[in-house]
Amino acid sequence: MAIRLTWNQPFTNTDGTPFDAVQFLRYEIQLDALPVSTLPVAWDADGAYVFEADATLADGSHTGRIRVVNRSGAVSAWSNTATFVVAKVPEAPTSFSIA
């Protein structure tokens, strides 16, 4: 199953100085409070990301959040938590007829 992740990157550090491509290392994501893997994305000049990820998740409600890591290894606070629902859709019935 593919899930679509979207977020906006930070352009400043917590002290107000610019945060840019030279400082950027990676993003980390959690789904249901468990680490997923590092996202294979590069710095995006406009700061708006859309990322399709494959995930095997059970039916029901799930949560996710993201943070950024800089080249010095400093990690941002986690983003807001997003909630989403997985509901598997059954295939259509077959062999329908009217006599």
Secondary structure as UniProt FT lines:
FT   STRAND          2..8
FT   TURN            14..15
FT   TURN            21..23
FT   STRAND          24..31
FT   TURN            32..33
FT   STRAND          34..39
FT   TURN            45..46
FT   STRAND          48..54
FT   STRAND          60..70
FT   TURN            71..72
FT   STRAND          82..86
//
